[in-house]
């Protein structure tokens, strides 16, 4: 049975790229007939394809944050001993289970994440093929691309606490293209490709602006703290294990807590520093890697084992939400629209609380919001409309 939405979308019966339109119509008609006779076939094919894509995602998740090429070397290698992995030991899901989570070359443990990414990608692809079975095949494939990239963003943010713009921008582009083939994806009332693209752009832009506004408001309300001392207090900055420790008087601060975000800043007011003897006390501004004196001199922290001096006050400026979350919202909005961004923001907050409880992450310990935000977007993609309708019906009664 041919998809009625496809007939209304503007791809059929119009001028322009007639050959492409006919080909897309024939492809859509064929997939619909196959789905009608064997509804399980397409999800199964998507699942098998997704498992293979998940294997490639593991390469992306490992290499991109480390500045490595995803193409060179072309073959996967053991993260422990760097030995090349033969193809028969690189079967998605199966190899990890067969080797019982250990490397065949050096017998070191392999993170369960490798198997989980392959399995989750397979399930996501199958769910897209099932849930969006009436949509054109190109839009289903582009949604799979979007979901795969967002899964990679989720894993990288969880492990490294960074969001790579190249991934979020690619996901947003996949969402925009998906809206061209399925204009009703973002806005159900959209019937033309122009409408679909417009609403996708609006969703992406509004998601980005919304998260930027939330971050700005959080910074203004909660991001600035200041402490003054009646008398000069000695301060010292030194290495403490894997972290850096800032001690002012009897108070100790961990560098990892002060600089959960790269945009955070710490200022010592009316401060002196041992490396600049004789200089007038002034404001010393710290980033995660540098200290800038009042006269503009920049000190690289890695070049010193410790720094010390005195100060009359401490000021901190923290970002309430990472800048990468706005890029994630950009990608979410391209597929889910502004309403999906709002839903994912609320749902992600609850998911984040559950994550913290399960992982036993205490107060003050860094935890990225991006993974929970993306999980909220996945919930909206498959269940958002039904949940919202159920919610409205409940209160209508």
C-alpha positions in Angstrom: 0.0 0.0 0.0 1.5 3.4 -1.0 2.1 5.9 1.7 -0.5 8.7 1.5 1.9 11.2 3.1 4.3 10.5 0.3 1.7 11.4 -2.3 1.0 14.7 -0.5 4.6 15.7 0.1 5.3 17.3 -3.2 7.6 14.6 -4.5 4.9 13.1 -6.7 3.2 14.6 -9.7 5.4 17.7 -9.8 7.7 19.2 -12.3 11.5 19.5 -11.8 13.6 16.4 -11.2 10.9 14.1 -12.7 13.2 11.1 -13.0 14.4 11.3 -9.4 10.8 11.7 -8.3 9.7 8.6 -10.2 12.6 6.6 -8.8 11.8 7.7 -5.3 8.2 6.8 -5.7 9.0 3.4 -7.1 11.4 2.8 -4.3 8.9 3.8 -1.7 6.2 1.7 -3.4 8.5 -1.4 -3.4 9.5 -1.0 0.3 5.9 -0.5 1.3 4.9 -3.7 -0.5 7.8 -5.7 1.1 6.9 -4.3 4.5 3.2 -5.2 4.0 4.0 -8.8 3.2 6.8 -9.3 5.7 6.7 -6.5 8.3 9.7 -8.0 10.2 12.1 -8.1 7.2 13.1 -4.5 6.9 13.7 -4.1 10.7 15.8 -7.2 10.6 17.9 -5.9 7.7 18.2 -2.6 9.5 19.3 -4.3 12.7 22.0 -6.2 10.9 23.2 -3.1 9.1 23.1 -1.2 12.4 25.3 -3.7 14.2 27.9 -3.2 11.5 27.6 0.6 11.8 27.9 0.2 15.6 31.3 -1.4 15.1 32.4 1.6 13.1 31.0 3.9 15.8 33.3 2.3 18.3 36.2 3.4 16.0 34.8 6.9 15.9 34.3 7.0 19.7 37.8 5.9 20.4 39.8 7.8 17.8 38.1 11.2 17.2 38.5 12.5 20.8 42.2 11.4 20.7 42.8 13.3 17.4 43.3 10.0 15.4 42.1 9.5 11.9 39.1 7.1 11.5 40.6 5.9 8.2 44.3 5.4 9.1 45.0 2.7 10.1 42.1 1.2 8.1 41.8 -1.9 10.3 40.7 -1.9 14.0 43.4 -2.4 16.6 43.5 -3.5 20.2 43.4 -0.4 22.4 45.8 -2.0 24.9 48.6 -3.5 22.8 47.7 -1.8 19.5 47.9 -5.0 17.6 45.6 -5.2 14.5 42.4 -7.2 15.0 41.7 -9.8 12.2 38.3 -9.6 10.6 37.0 -12.9 12.0 37.5 -11.4 15.5 35.7 -8.2 14.6 32.2 -9.5 14.2 29.7 -7.1 15.8 28.4 -8.3 19.2 29.4 -11.9 18.5 33.2 -11.4 18.9 32.9 -9.7 22.2 30.6 -12.5 23.5 32.8 -15.2 22.0 35.9 -13.8 23.6 34.0 -13.2 26.9 35.0 -9.6 27.0 38.8 -10.1 26.7 41.2 -9.3 23.9 42.5 -12.3 21.9 46.0 -10.8 21.5 46.9 -9.7 25.0 44.0 -11.1 27.1 43.3 -7.7 28.5 39.6 -6.8 29.4 37.6 -5.2 26.6 35.1 -2.6 27.8 31.5 -3.7 27.6 30.8 -0.4 25.8 32.0 -1.9 22.5 29.4 -4.6 22.6 26.7 -2.3 23.9 27.2 0.3 21.2 26.9 -2.3 18.5 23.8 -3.8 20.1 22.1 -0.4 20.8 22.8 0.8 17.2 21.2 -2.4 15.9 18.1 -1.9 18.1 17.9 1.8 17.2 18.0 1.0 13.4 15.4 -1.7 13.8 13.1 0.6 15.8 13.4 3.3 13.2 12.5 0.8 10.4 9.5 -0.4 12.4 8.2 2.9 13.8 8.7 4.9 10.6 7.8 2.1 8.2 5.3 4.3 6.4 7.9 7.0 5.7 10.1 7.0 2.6 13.1 4.8 2.8 15.6 7.7 2.3 14.2 9.4 5.4 14.5 6.2 7.4 18.1 5.8 6.4 18.9 9.5 7.2 17.2 9.0 10.6 19.5 6.0 11.2 22.5 8.3 10.3 21.2 10.9 12.8 20.7 8.3 15.5 24.1 6.7 15.0 25.9 10.0 15.2 24.0 11.0 18.3 24.9 7.7 19.9 28.6 8.5 19.2 28.2 12.0 20.7 26.5 10.4 23.8 29.4 8.0 24.4 32.2 10.5 23.7 30.6 13.1 26.1 30.1 10.4 28.8 33.7 9.2 28.6 35.6 12.3 27.7 33.2 15.1 28.7 33.6 16.8 25.3 31.2 17.4 22.4 32.7 17.4 19.0 31.0 20.0 16.6 31.9 17.9 13.6 29.5 15.2 14.9 26.6 17.4 16.0 26.7 19.4 12.8 26.7 16.2 10.8 23.7 15.0 12.8 21.9 18.3 12.2 22.6 18.0 8.4 21.2 14.4 8.4 18.1 15.7 10.2 17.6 18.5 7.6 17.8 16.0 4.7 15.4 13.6 6.4 12.9 16.5 6.7 13.2 17.0 2.9 12.0 13.4 2.3 9.5 13.3 5.1 8.3 16.9 5.6 5.9 15.8 8.4 8.8 14.5 10.5 9.2 17.7 12.5 5.8 19.2 12.0 2.9 16.8 11.2 1.0 19.5 9.2 4.0 20.0 6.8 3.1 18.6 3.3 5.8 20.0 1.1 9.6 19.7 1.1 9.9 23.4 1.6 7.8 23.2 4.8 9.8 20.3 6.0 13.1 22.0 5.6 11.8 25.2 7.1 10.5 23.5 10.3 13.7 21.5 10.6 15.7 24.7 10.4 13.4 26.4 12.9 13.8 23.5 15.2 17.6 23.4 15.0 17.9 27.2 15.5 15.4 27.4 18.3 17.1 24.4 20.1 20.5 26.1 19.9 19.2 29.5 21.0 17.2 27.9 23.9 20.2 26.1 25.3 22.4 29.1 25.0 19.8 31.2 26.8 19.5 28.6 29.6 23.3 28.5 30.0 23.4 32.4 30.1 20.6 32.5 32.7 22.3 29.8 34.8 25.6 31.7 34.7 24.0 34.9 35.8 22.0 33.3 38.6 24.3 30.6 39.9 27.6 30.9 38.0 29.4 33.6 40.0 30.6 33.3 43.5 32.9 35.6 45.5 34.7 35.4 48.8 36.7 38.2 50.5 39.2 37.9 53.3 39.8 40.5 56.0 43.5 39.8 56.0 45.9 38.4 53.3 45.6 34.6 52.9 48.4 32.4 51.6 47.5 30.4 48.5 49.2 27.5 46.8 48.6 25.7 43.6 50.2 22.2 43.4 49.8 18.8 41.8 47.8 16.4 43.9 47.8 12.9 42.3 46.0 13.1 38.9 44.4 16.5 39.9 45.6 20.0 40.8 44.8 21.4 44.2 44.3 25.1 45.0 44.6 25.8 48.7 43.7 29.2 50.2 44.2 29.5 53.9 42.5 26.4 55.3 40.2 25.9 52.3 41.1 23.4 49.5 39.6 23.4 46.0 40.0 20.6 43.4 40.9 21.9 39.9 38.6 19.3 38.3 35.6 20.8 40.2 36.6 24.4 39.4 37.0 23.7 35.7 34.2 21.2 34.8 33.8 23.4 31.7 36.7 24.9 29.7 35.0 28.4 29.9 35.1 28.5 33.7 37.4 31.1 35.3 38.9 31.5 38.8 40.3 34.9 40.0 42.5 35.7 43.0 42.0 39.4 44.0 44.7 41.7 45.2 47.0 38.7 44.9 50.7 38.3 44.7 52.6 35.4 43.2 56.0 34.0 44.0 57.2 34.1 40.3 56.7 37.9 40.1 58.5 39.2 43.3 58.3 43.0 43.6 55.2 43.4 41.4 52.2 45.2 42.8 49.4 42.9 44.0 46.6 42.6 41.4 44.0 40.2 40.0 45.3 36.8 38.9 42.9 35.0 36.5 43.2 31.2 36.1 42.0 29.0 33.3 42.4 25.3 33.4 45.9 25.6 31.9 47.1 29.2 32.5 47.4 32.0 35.0 47.2 35.6 33.7 48.7 38.3 35.9 47.4 41.8 36.2 50.1 43.1 33.8 49.0 40.6 31.1 51.8 38.1 31.7 50.6 34.6 31.0 52.0 31.7 32.9 51.7 28.1 31.6 50.8 26.0 34.6 52.4 22.8 33.2 55.8 24.6 33.3 55.6 24.9 37.1 55.5 22.2 39.8 53.7 24.7 42.2 52.8 28.3 42.5 52.1 30.3 45.6 51.5 33.8 47.0 48.9 35.7 49.0 45.4 37.1 48.1 42.6 39.1 49.6 39.7 37.4 47.8 38.5 34.6 45.5 36.0 34.8 42.6 34.7 32.0 40.4 32.7 32.0 37.2 31.2 28.7 36.2 29.1 27.8 33.2 25.7 26.4 34.3 25.6 24.2 31.2 28.3 23.2 28.8 28.6 24.9 25.4 28.5 21.5 23.8 24.9 21.0 25.0 23.7 23.8 22.7 25.3 21.9 19.7 23.4 18.8 20.9 20.2 20.8 21.0 20.9 22.0 17.4 21.0 18.4 16.2 18.0 17.4 18.3 15.9 20.3 17.0 16.6 19.4 13.4 14.7 16.1 13.8 12.4 16.7 16.8 11.6 20.4 16.5 11.6 23.0 19.3 9.0 21.0 21.1 11.2 17.9 21.0 14.1 20.0 22.5 11.9 21.1 25.4 10.8 17.5 26.0 14.3 16.2 25.8 15.5 18.9 28.2 12.9 17.9 30.8 13.2 14.1 30.3 16.9 14.4 30.2 16.9 16.0 33.7 15.1 13.0 35.1 17.4 10.6 33.2 20.4 12.5 34.6 19.1 12.1 38.2 18.7 8.3 37.6 22.2 8.2 36.0 23.7 9.9 39.0 22.0 7.5 41.4 23.0 4.4 39.5 26.6 5.6 39.0 26.7 6.9 42.6 28.0 10.2 41.4 28.1 12.5 44.4 27.6 16.2 44.7 30.4 18.2 43.2 31.6 15.4 40.9 31.4 16.2 37.2 28.7 14.5 35.1 27.9 15.6 31.6 24.3 16.4 30.8 24.7 15.6 27.1 24.1 11.8 27.4 20.9 12.3 29.4 19.8 15.0 26.9 20.3 12.7 24.0 18.4 9.9 25.8 15.5 12.3 26.2 15.6 13.0 22.5 15.4 9.2 21.7 12.4 8.9 24.0 10.7 11.8 22.2 11.6 10.3 18.7 9.7 7.1 19.4 7.2 7.9 22.2 7.0 11.7 22.5 3.8 12.3 20.6 1.9 9.5 22.4 3.2 10.7 25.8 2.2 14.3 25.1 -1.3 13.2 23.8 -1.8 11.0 26.9 -0.8 13.9 29.1 -3.2 16.3 27.5 -6.0 13.8 27.5 -5.5 13.1 31.2 -5.8 16.8 32.2 -8.7 17.3 29.7 -10.7 14.8 31.8 
